[in-house]
Amino acid sequence: MSAAPTPHASMSAAASFPATGPVTPALPPQPSTPDLPPPSTFDVLPDLHKILSRLLQASSQPPPATGTAPTPTPSQPPADGPLEIEQVASATAEVKLKLQRAQKAVMALPGIDRTCEDQEDEIAHLEARIEKLRASLRRLGQPTTLEPELPEQDVDQSMTG
């Protein structure tokens, strides 16, 4: 008794006879999807909103009187305070870098160099293949006409005991 245990075998039988092969056939490998960049790579709207709201704050505030508080230098704009137009370039540098990283991530995706015509051709080919497979499945459910007809059975059962 070196066969693989059945699912209905007792626990002692299952423990004493290890399986000699796989119980179920291996599933076909799933098509691999490309490793996509995380969604945060493309999320620049909150950063842009923050910069624009800081610009709006600066334009709505009256200009400070001379001799009051020192104004921040353009190289060190405050993180949440009003943003002057001269400080926009340094404030948007991080957004520009994020957009460049997102562009590189998109360009690294497989098939990005394919044209629309190539993709339309592949779609048409796959749709034709799907239709052929559907037709094959429909034919599987239909009886074939090549089978010989069986003789009609005797419905008179008076002679049976």
N, C-alpha and C positions, 0 to 999 in steps of 0.2 A: 504494500500500500504506500507507494511513493508518489501518488498523484496529489494534485493540489486539493486542498480541502474545499468542500462545497460550502455555500453560504448557510446551509442548514445543518452542518456538522456541529457536534457538541464542542464546547470550549476546549475540552482536553484534546479532542481530535485535531482541532485547528492549531493548538499549540504544539502537538507532537509531530505534525507533518508540515514542514514549511513548504511554501509554494515553490515550484520548480521553474516557473515562468510567469510572465505577466498575466494577471487574471483578466484584464480587459485590454483590448488593443489600444495602442497609443493613439491619441488624437493627432490629426495632422497639425503641423505648426501653423500658428496664426500669422497672417501677414504682418510684418513689422511696420509699425508706424514710425515716422521720423521723430526724433526727439525735438519736440517743439519748445521754443523758449517760453519762459513763464509769462503770464499775461502782464505782470508788472513791468516787463520790458517795454511795452507799448503804451503804458499809462502815463501820459504827459499832461493830460487835462487838469488834474489837481495842481500841478506845479505852475501851469500857465494861468490858472485861475488866481492863484496866490499872487503871482507877479502883477497881473492886471488889477487886482483889487488894491494892491499896494500903490500902484500908479494912480488909481482913482482917488485914494486917500490923500495923496500928495497934491493932486490938482484941486481937491475940494477944500483943503486947508489954506488959510490966508498965509502969505509969506511971513516968516518970523521977522520981528523987529531987529534992527542992527544992534549988535552988542549983547544979545541975550545968550542963548545956548549955542555952543559951537556946532556947526553942521558936520555930519560925518563925511569922511573922505570917500571919493568914488570907489576906491579899492576895498573899503570895508563898509558896505551898506548894512544897515540894521536888518536883522532877519525878519522881523514882523512889522517894522515901522513903515511910514510912508516912503515911497520910492521916487526919487527925482529922475527926470528923463536922462540925466547924465549917468545914472547908475544902472540903467537898463541892460547895457552890454554885459556888465559883470554879474548881474542878477540872473541873466538868461544863459550864462555859460553852462550851467549844470543841465539845463533843458536841452541845449544843443548837443552836449555829449550823450545824453540819454537817447536822443533821436538818431545820432550816429551809430550808437550801439544797436539800436533797433534795426536800422538799415543793414548793418552787418549781419545780424541774426537772420533777417529775411533772405539776404543774398546767400547765406550758407545752407538754406533749405534745399533739399533735392528737387530737381525738376523746375527750378525757378527760371531757367533759361529757355523753357519750352514755349513755343508760340501758341496762340489761341487756336490756329488751324490744326496743330499737332494734337492738342487736347480734344478738339471737336472730332478729329478722326478716331482717336482712341475711344471716345464716348460712343460714337456710331458703331465701332467694332464691338464694344462690350454690350451695347443694346441689342445688336444682332445675335450675339452669343446667348444672351439672356432669353431672347425669343425662341431660339432653337432649343434651349434646355426646357423651356415651358412647353413647347410642342412635344418634346420627348416625354415629359411627365404626363401630358394629356393622353398620349398614345398608350402609356403604361396602364391606364385605367380602363381602356376599351378592350373588349374581347377581340381576339383575332379571328378572321374569317377562314383561316386555313385549317382549323380544327374540324375533324370529322364529326358529323352530328351523331349523337347517341340515339340508339333506337328508343322509341317510347316504351316506358315501363308498363307492365300489365297492372292495371288498376283494379282488376277483378281479383279480390282476395278471398273468394268463397271457397277455394280449394285448400286454403291453408288451414291448419289445424288449430 
